[in-house]
């Protein structure tokens, strides 16, 4: 901590307002303000628990948890989810994707409480910047295990597997992958489309694309399970990164059927390998290497010869399905 951060705030300076998100009351209190918040909450009789990044305060007979954090604006990125899961799940606070989403939203918004759009733009641009760095420099990643590092390893492999000029990314979330493709292949003039079933994901994607002034990008709110989904295609390459684990097992065959129908050349699926589904992330099923192999065989049988598939372990599991007759 620098000397500047140790200095108490000037008298009369009001702390940033709290953000109410679900059952969380989130406060951004960096530097000396974090110590002040601890003392004030103790004086008010709250029960306190502290982790590496958070101070939690609970009042008897109240469902609301006060969550104090000291992340700097530069630290607001996609790795926040790692800290929330690692530090708050043991306390029983990350039992559902609603709780996880409320905590994440509260932490992000609390950094610029009067500008929620600007807060998410900060989150997205910080993440994109770190992804760009790690895509180009792998020398310092050997011992790192975080969300951004894992994502960069997947994206790096996807670039090496990319075929054709048109790309459809299904379940694009914040659109980091399609935006990276558009940035690095602008001279090719190909079509890049990201789709997601959630309106907030499409809004985040469009905002990030505007911030990066990236061209030939489209974002559509579409559900992979919708009957008209196959009308989007065909695309030379289709990717679905950490999306299928959010679907119930009973809908997988329909999802794979639709993904194959919009794929002209190559389909790539990325899934996590887990011992049990992570409720905080909204996972509804568990994938293993054997399960991914089973779906690879299913896809080849569905497409018919000539087709092939193979699985790789990159950031967990990758399934690659090729239509050989049209592959270039």
N, C-alpha and C positions, 0 to 999 in steps of 0.2 A: 504494500500500500504506500503510495507517495505521500510526502508531507502535505501536499495540497489536499489530498483526500482525507487526511486526518483532521484538517481544520474544521471546526464546527461551522454550520451555516450562519450567515449574517443574521443578526437579530431582526425580527420582523419578517423574515422570509418564511412563507407558508410552504409546508410540504405538499408534494403533488397529491391530488385527490386519489382516493382509493377507487378501485374498479370492482363492482359486484358482478360476479360471473358464476351462475349456479349457486352452489353452497360455499363458494370462496369469496372472501373479501381480500383483494390483492393490493399490496402496497409496494411501490418501488422506492427503496430507501438505500441508495448507494453511499459508500464511505461512512462518514461519521453519523449520518442519519440512521443507519442500521442500528448502531449502538443506542442512539436516542430512542428508537422504536422499541428496543428490547426493554429498556428501563421503564418506559411509559407503560408498556403492557404488563410488566411485572407489578408496577404500582397499582394498576387497575384490577389486579387479582386474576389475570388470565393464567391458565396452565400452559407453560411454554415447552416446546421441543425444538431443537436446532439441528440442522443437517449442514452439509458442506456449503449449500447454496441458499437454504431457506430457513426462516424462523416461523414456526407455527404457533398460533395462540388460539386456545379454545376456552370458551366460557361454559360453566356447568349448565346443563339443560338447554344448550343451543346447538343447532345443526350447522351453524355457520362457522367456518374455519378461517381465521385471519392468516393470510399467507404473505409474509414479508420477504422480499428478495433484493439482492444488490447487484444484479447483472448490469453491466454497462451497455449502452446502445450497440457497441460493436459486438457484443456477445449474444445479441438477439438473433438466433438463427435456428435451423432445423435440429440442432443438437439439444435444444431445450427439452425435447421430449425424452431424451435419455436421462437427463437429470430428474425430471418429474417421476419417471418410472422407477429409477434406481433408488431415489430418496424418499418418495412418498408412498409407493406401493407397500413397503413393509409396515406402514402405519395404517393400512386399510383405506387409503384415500383415493386409490386409482382402481377401484373395483369395476368400473365400467368405462366405455368409450365416452359417455356423457360427462363423467367426472374428469377424465383426462382432458377432453376438449375444453371444458370450462376452465380448468387450471391453466392450460396453455393459452387460451384466449385472454385470460386475466393477466398473465405475466406479460404477454406481448403488448396488450393495450395499455398497461400501467406505465410503460416507458414514455409514451406520449399520450396521456389520458384524454387530451382535448382533440386528438387527431387519430382516430382508429384506422383510417385508410393509410395514413402515413406510417403508423406502427407496423402494419402488415407489409407495406412497401419496404420498410427497413428490414424486416424479417426475411423477405424474399430476396432482396438485393444482397444482404450479407451472406445468405446461403448460396446464391448463385456465384458470388465472388469466390467463396471457398471451394466450390465445385470446380470452377475454372482453374484455380490454382492446383488442385489435386489431380485434375485430368492431365496437366502438363508436367507435374513434378511428383513422382512417386517415391522419391528417395527417403522421405521422412515418415512414411505411412506404415512401416513394418509393425510397429508396436501400438498403433492407434486402433481403437475399436469404438467407433461412434457412427451415428447415422450418416453423416455427410461423407465420411471415409468409405463406408460400405456402398453408398450410392455412387460415389465416384468410380469405384472399382467395377460396378455393374455398367455404368455408362461407358467406361473405357472399352469394355468388352463389346458392348452393343455397337459402338463405332466400328470396331474391327469386323463385325458381322453384318454391317449394313449393306443392303443391296438396293439397286434401283434409285429412283429420284423422288418417289412419293412415300410418305410415312404417315401412318395413323397410330397415335398413342391413346390407348383405351384406359381410362382411369387416370387422367393426366395430373390430378391434384393441383399442385402449384405450377405445373408445366416446366419444371427445370429441364427435363430431358428434351422435349420438343424445341424449347428455346435454344438449348445448346446446339442441337442439330441445325436449326435455322441460322444461328450465328456462324457456325463453322462451315456451312455449305451454301452460303448466300450466292456464290458465283454459279452454282449448279441450277438455281432457279426452280428447284423442285417444290412440290406441294407438301406442306407439313400441317397436319390437323391433330388437335388434341380434343378428346371428348371426356366428359365426366357426367355422372348423374346428379351431381350436387351443384346448385346455383352458386354457392359461395366459392367453390373451387374454380368455376369458370370465371367469376369476377376477379379472383386473385390472379388467374392465368392471364387475363386480358390486361390487367394493371401492370404485371411484370413485363409483358411483351411491349407495352407502351413505354415503360421506363427504359427498356433496352433498345428501343427504336428498331426492333427486329421485323423484317419484312417476310412475306409469303407464309404467314402463320394464320390459322383459323382455329377458333375454339367454339365448340357446340355442346349444349347440354343434352346429352343422349345417354340412355341406359342400355348397357350391353344386352340386357334381357328383353328389351322392347321388341315387339314383332317387326317393326320397320328398321331395326338396326342394320341388317345386311344391305339396305339401300345406300349406305354410306360408301360402299366399296365399288370397285376393288382398289387396293393400294399395293405397291410393290412390297412394302414391308409393314407389318403390324406388330406393335409391342404392347404388352400389358404388364406393368411393373408393380408388383405387390398390390394387386387388385383382387385376384381370384380368392384369396383367403378370407375376403370380406363377404363372400357369398355362401349361402348354405350348400351343403353337399348335394342336395337334391337338384340344384340348379346348375351344377357344373357342366353337364352334357349340353345343355342349351347354350351356355356361355361359350364353350369350345366350338359348338356348331356355328354360332354367329361369328366368332373370330375367324374361323376358317373360311367362311363365305365372303369376308371382306379382304382376304389375303390373296394377292396374285402370285407372290413368290415365296416370301419367308415370314413365318410367325414366330415370335419370341415371347415366352412367358417367364417372368421372374417371380418367385415365391420365397417366403422365409421357411426354413426348416425349424420346427419347434417341437418340444415335447408335449406342450399343451397350448391351446389357443390363447393368445394374449388378449384378455378382455378389454384392457385399457385402449388397445388399438382397434377394437371392434372386429377382431378376428373371429370367424365362425367355424373354422375347421383347421386341421393341422395337415401340413404337407411333409412328406418324406421323399427321399430319393426314389424309393420303390413306387410310391404313389405317382410321382412325376413320370417315371418310366411307363407306368400303366396308361397314363393319359397320352403319352407319346405314341404308344402302339394304337390306342383308340383313334388318334388323329390320322395316322397313316391309313388305317382301315377305312376311315370315313372319307378321306380324300381319294383313296384308290391309287394304284400304281400308275406312273412311277412317283413315289414319294419316299421321304426318309425323315428320321428324327434322331436326335441325340440329346443327352443331358450333360450339363456341366455344373460344377460347384463354384460359383462366383457370387460372393455376397449372399450365400445360401444356394438356392437352386435355380438353374436356367434350363428351360426346355426350348429347343429349336426344332421347328417343323418346316421342311422344304417341299415345295411342289417342283419336282425335278424337271418336268416337261417344259416349264416356263422360266426356270431359274436362270439368271444371267450373272 
